[in-house]
Amino acid sequence: MAQISVVDLTFYYDGSYDNIFEDTTFQIDTDWKLGFIARNGRGKTTFLNLLRGKYEYEGTISAPVSFDYFPYDVAHRESDTIDVVADFDPDYEFWKVCRELNLLEVDTDVLYRPFQTLSNGEQTKVMLAVLFSRENNFLLIDEPTNHLDMASRALVMDYLNKKSGFILVSHDRSFMDGCVDHVLVINRSNIEVQKGNFSSWWENKRRQDNFEQEENERLKGDIKRLTAAAKKAGNWADQVEATKIGHRSMDREKSIDTRAYIGEKSRRMQQRRKNLEKRQEKEIEEKSRLLKNIETVDELKLLPKRHHKEVIVRMEDVTIAYDDEVVLNGYSMTIANGERVLLQGKNGSGKSSIIREIIGNHDHQASGLIISYVPQDASFLRGSIIDYGEEQGIDETVFMMLLRKLDFSRVQLERNMEELSGGQKKKILLAASLCTPAHLYVWDEPLNFIDVFSRMQIENLLLKFEPTVLMVEHDRVFVERIATRVISLKN
């Protein structure tokens, strides 16, 4: 067993006033299956890049292993997959790659197809197979579940559970529960390492948060009482001191005794005052250490429209084809007011095709239907957030307030969108959709890159305001909580 040691790590981006990491110290073992948890923009990918030596930093990172990163860059996506493998690892051993593909239930025929023709799931599995075929390397696996259907997620989860020696970034709760044995967490004020999986960490966090909130309320009461007591003791001490200074007596001997008595009384009162002030300072110091890691998860709001027709989408005997290849043949479905419909199926089964057909063909829509759409891909976002909001015709104040509730800092709101993380970009699309009163919200894999706290916010929003939703999503916990109907598609 060897350790990766991080000591006094401090890092910030050029031009930024805030440190991403500040005097951070922790150790992890190289045989752990480590889940990496943090809100969007807290520095998960940045830390992985620091391990890879991509940035200069203060402090030390010592590791007895080399690091491999998923997903690795593919320069020539038009090349056959076997050539892509060779570009990444010229010393790869063919039989080892085939062994890993077999464990991932991928036919080795994919190696002789152009990489760009592989599905997202096949590309993910090929990359993982190549990485795990290399020995003595520690893997940095950055959000492998994005664009994976439920069946592929379950398969990759079981595969990773049989491996060791990696850091896994994922916001899928059930996925992480199934394949990690430790967690590395970036909190608001520190980094912590715990044994267990997402659920055990979440339960510990809930208990700690509840304890700190209760302790915070107790300390607030104590501080209030101490403040009042210190003020009262201070008044008494001042009054006694004034008596000592102003006292006069004809009997000189009696005057000395009286002044000595009053002086001692004043000394005791001043000492009591100092003791109370010290206690108050200690309580304030204790209180200042509380609540630093409690995540603020504000309630989101939505004002969905209600269409006058009960059935707002109707597809009857629809065939969808691209380049003479039939994706769906004779397909029918309806969506009624208030339904939250989840489309499920393997990659390529037609989920996104159904969404595009509904959005683009008014024959399937009830008259006057207003649709708010969130696409899978957010990489097209450029420029300022405010300009994007104006282009979408949404109220700037409402838009900014909603992004703040989704954990955007004021500094992040001022950045150009191309500088933001994938999760922050996706939150911009979701916030714009939530600012749009619509009859139907159509979201295509909205949770890709989105942190778990924001996923819970969105779950609670959908359950409270009950908008009509058509969605493609593969987060099992999310689907089980919010779907009123699941449509499973076969290839």
N, C-alpha and C positions, 0 to 999 in steps of 0.2 A: 504493500500500500504506500503510495506517495501523495504528497500534498501540493496543491497550488496555493501559494501564499500571497495575499495582497496586504501591503503595509503602508499606511498613511497615504493612500491614493488620493490625489487631487487633480481634477481636470475641468477645464472650461474651453468652450469654443472661442476662437478669435472674434472679437467684436461683441461678445456676450458679457453682461455684468454678473451673471449668476454662475456659480460652480455647479457642474453636473454631479461631481463627487468631491467631497471635502474631508480630508484626513480619514479616509475609509480603510478599515482593517478587518480582514476575516480570512479564514482558511477553508478549503474544500478538498475532499479526497478524490483522487483520479479514478477510483472505481465506483464512484457514486453515479446513480441515475438522478440527475439534479434538475428539478423544475425551477424555472426562473419566472417570478411573478412581480409585476409592477404595472402602474397605470401608464397609459400612453404618454410618451414624451419624458418619462422619468430616466431614461438612459440605458435600457436593456441592450439595444443594438450597439450603442456607443461602448458599453462595457465589453461586449464581444469583440468589437474592433480594437479596443485597447489590449485585450489578450492577444490579438493577432499582430500587435505592434504597428497598427496603422496610424496612431497618433502619438505625439509626445505628451508626457504627463509628469507630474511630480509624485514622489514616493517610489515604491518598488512593487513589481509583480514578478515573482519567481515561480517557475514551473519546470518539472522534469520531463515534460512531454511537449510534442508539437501539436499545433491546433489545425483542424480542418473545419471549414465553414460550409453550412448548408443554408440556402442554395448557392452553389458555386456559379461563377459567371460562365456562360456559354457564348463564346465569340461567334461561332459559325453554326447557327441553329438549323441551317439548311443541310448541314452535313449528316451523314448516317450516324446513328447513335454510337456505334462502335468507335467511330473517329472522334466523336465528342469525348468519349471515355478516355481515349488515348491522349487527346489534347490536355485533359485535366491531369492524368496520371500516366506518363509514358512507360512507367514500370509496372503497370497493372498486371495481375495474373488472371487470365481469362476464366479459369475454372473457379476461382474465388468469387468473381463477379457473378458467374452463372449460379453458384451456390446461394448467394444472397438474393438474387432475383427469384430463385425457386422458393426461398423462404417467404418472399413477398408475393408469391403466386402470380408472377409475371413471366410470360413466355419469352424465352430468349430470342424469339423472332424479332422482338422490338429493337434489338441491337443492329438490325440490318434495314431499319426504316429511318427516314430523315427525322431528326430529333424534333423538329417543329411540328411534325404530323402526330406526335404522341399526345395523348390527352394529358391534362394537368396531373392527374393521378399517376399515370405512367411515368411522366417526367420526374415527379417526386420520388417514386420508387426506384427508378434507375439511379438517381443521384445518391439516395441513401445506400443502395447496393454497392456503388463504387466506394463511397466513404467507409462503409463498414468492412469492405474487403481489404482495406489498408490496415496494417497492424501498428500498434504502439502509438496511435494518434488519439487525441482527445477531441471529441466532436462538439461543435457549437451549432446546434440545430435551431434555426430561427423560423418559427411559425410554419411548420410543415403541413398543418391542417388546412391552410387557406386553399379553397377551391376543391378540397377532397370531399367526396360524398360520404354518407354514413358508413357504408360497407368498407370503403377504403380506409376511413379513419379507424375503424375497429381493427382492420388488418395491420395497419402501421402501428397502432397502439400495442397489439400483441407482440409484434416484431421488436419494438423498442423495449418492451418489458423483459425480453430475453437477452438484451444487450446490457452493457454497462460502460461507464466512462464517457458521459456526455452531459452537456447543459442543454435543456430543452426550453425554448420560449414558446408558450402556447397559452391562449385564453380560453380554451375549451376545457371546462371543468372535469367532465367525465373522462376525456382523453388523458389529461394529466394524472387523474386518480389511478388510471390503469397502467401507468408505465414509469413512475418516478418513486424514489424512496427517500429523497431529501428535497427541500425547497430553499431557494435563495430569493429573498424578498427585498426589494427596494421600497422602504417605507418613506413617509414624508420627511423624517429627520434622521434616519439611519438605515443600515443594511443588516439584515439578520439571516442566520442559517438555522434551519430546523430539520429534524428527522421527521419523515412522514410524507404525505402527499397533499394535494390541494385541500381536501376535505378536513384533514386533521389540522392543517395550518389555519383554515378558515374558522374552525371551532375554537382554536386557541386565541385567534384574533378577536372573535366575538366576546369571549370571556374577559380578555384583557381590556377591550374597549369598555365593556360594562363596568369592570372594576374601576377603571380610571374615571369614568363618568360619575360613579357613585362617590369615589374618593374626592373628585373635584367639587361636588356639591357639599361634602362634609368640610373640606378645607375652606370653601367660600364662607360657610357659616362660622368656622373657627376664626378666620381672619376678620370677619365683621365684629365678632365678640372681642377679639384681642385688640382691635383698633379702638373700640369704645373703652375697653379697660385701660389701655395705654393713655388715652386722652384724659380719662378720669384721674388716673394716677399722676399724670403730668400736672393737672390742675391742682391736685392736693399738694404735690411737692412744691409747686410754685407758691402756693398760699403759705405753707409752712416756712419756706425760705424767706418770704416777705415778713413773716412774724418775727423770725430770728433777727433780721436786719433792723427792723423797726422797734424792737423791744427795749424799754428803759425801766430801771428800778432804782429807788432811793437806797435800798439795802444792797450794797455792792456785792456781798457774799451770796446773797439770795439771787441777785441778778446773774452772777456767774453760773450758778447751778441751773437756773432757768434757761439761760442761753445754751448751756451744754446739752440740756435735755432736748431743747428745740432743735439744736444742730444735729444731734443723733437721729431724731425723728425725721428731719429733712434728708439726712444721708440715706436712711432706710427707704424713704419714699423715692428718692432719686434712683437708688439701686433697683427698686421694684419696677420703676419706669423703664430702666435700661433692660432688665430681664424680659419685660413684656415686649419691648421693641425687638429684642433678639429672637424671641419666640415667633413674633409676627414675621420677621425677615425669613426665618427658617421655613415657616409655613408657606410663605409666598414663593420661596425657592422650590419647595416640594411641588407646589401647584404648577409652577412654570414647567416642570418636567412632565406633567400630565398632558394628555390630549394631543401631543405632538404627532402621533401616528394614527389618529382617528381620521379616516377618509370622509370628507364631506360629500355625501351623495344626496343632492337635492332632488326633490320631486320635479319631474318634467311635466309639462302641460301640452295638451293638444286640443284643437277645436275642429273635430271632423265634421263634414257636412253629411246630412242624411238625404239620400235621393228619394224622390217621391215614388219610384218603382221599387218593388221588393227584390226582383231579380235585376241586377245591374250589369252583369256580364253573361252572355250566352253564346257558346260555341257549339255548333251542330255539324257533325260529319265533316270536320275540317282536315284537309291534307296539307302538310307543310313539307316542302322539298327545297334543297339547295343544290345547284349544279346537277340536276337530275337525280340526286340522291334523296330518297324519301326519309324524312325524320319521323313524322307522325302521319298515320293514315287513318282517315275516318274518325278523328278524335272529337269527343263532345264533353263539355263541362259547363257548369253554371256557377256564379258567385252571387249570393244574396246579401242584402244589407246586414251588417254586423258580423259577418263571418270572418274568421281569420284562417285563411286557407294556406296550407304549407304544401309545396310541391317537392316530392322526394324522388330519387332515382339515381342510378349510376351516371357518371359523367357521359354526356352524349345521348342521354335518353330523351332529350327534348324539352327540358325545363325552361331554359332561357328562350327557346324557340316559341313556346307558348306565351311567355311574357311579351316578347316582341310582337307576336301576332295580335294579342289583345290591345297593346298600346297603339299599334299602327293601323288597325283595321276598325273603323267606326261601326262596321256592320255588326261587330260583336258587342258593342257598347250600348247601354241605354242612352236615350237622347239627353244631351246636355251633361254627360258624365265628365266630372273633373278628376283627373288622375295625377297623383304625385309620384314621381319615379326616382328610385335610387339605383344606379347601375352598379355592376360588380367593380368596375375599374375606376379608381380615383386619381390615377397618375396624370390625367390631363389638366388638373388644377394648376393654374399659374396666376401670379399677381397677388394683389392684396385681398384679404377676406372681405373687407368692406365693399370693394369694387364688385366682387362676385355676388354679394348680397344684392347690390343695386341692379346687376344684370338679371337676377332672378325675380326682381320686383318685390322683395320682402322688406319688412320694416327693420331698419338697422338696429334700433334699440332692442327689439325682441330677439333678433338674430344673435347679437352680442351677448345678451343675458343668457340665452339658451346655451351658447358655447361655453360661457363661464360655468354653468351648471354641469357641463360635460367635462369639467376639469381643465379648461384652457386658462392659463395665466394671462395677465394683461400684456406681458411681454410677448407671449406667443401669438396673441391676437394682432400684434403689430407686424409680425413677420410675413414675408411672402409665402404663399402656400407651398411652393416647390421646396421650401426649406423644412417643412414639417414632416413628421413621421407618417407612415402609412395609416396608422390608427387615427391620427389627428385629421388627416385628409378625409377619411371615411366619416368622421364625426361632422365635418363641415357639410357633406352631402346629406347626412341624416338630419342635421339641424335645419338645413334649408327645406327639406321635405316636411319637417314638423311645423315649420312656420307657414306652410301652405295649406289653408283649409281645402280639403278635397273629399270627394265621395269614396275614392278608392286609393289606397296607398300600395304601390307595387314596388317591392324591395327585392333586388336580386343579390343574394348573399351579403346582406347589410353588415354582418358582424365580423367579416374578415378584418383582422388587425385590431379589433375593438377590445379594450381591456374588460376584465370581468365585472368591475364595479359599474361601468357604463352599460354592460349587457343587462345587469340587474335593474338599472334605471329604466331601460327600454322595456324590459319585461313588465315592470310595474306600471309603466305608462299604458301599454296595450291592454293590460287587465283592467285598469281603472276607467279609461276613456272609451274602450271598446270600438275603435275605428274598424272599418272594413279593410282587410289586408289580404293581398296575394303576395306570397313570399317564397323564395328559395333559401333555405338555411339548413345547415347540417350539424349545428350544435344540439346534441341530444337533450340536454337539460332544458335549453331554451324552447325547443319544439314541444317537449312534454308539458311545459308550463303554459304556453300561450295558444297552441293550435286548437281551433274548434273542429277542424277537418283536415285530414292529411290525404293527399292524392299521391299514390305511388305509381311511377311510370316504369314500364319495362322497356329495355332496349329493343 
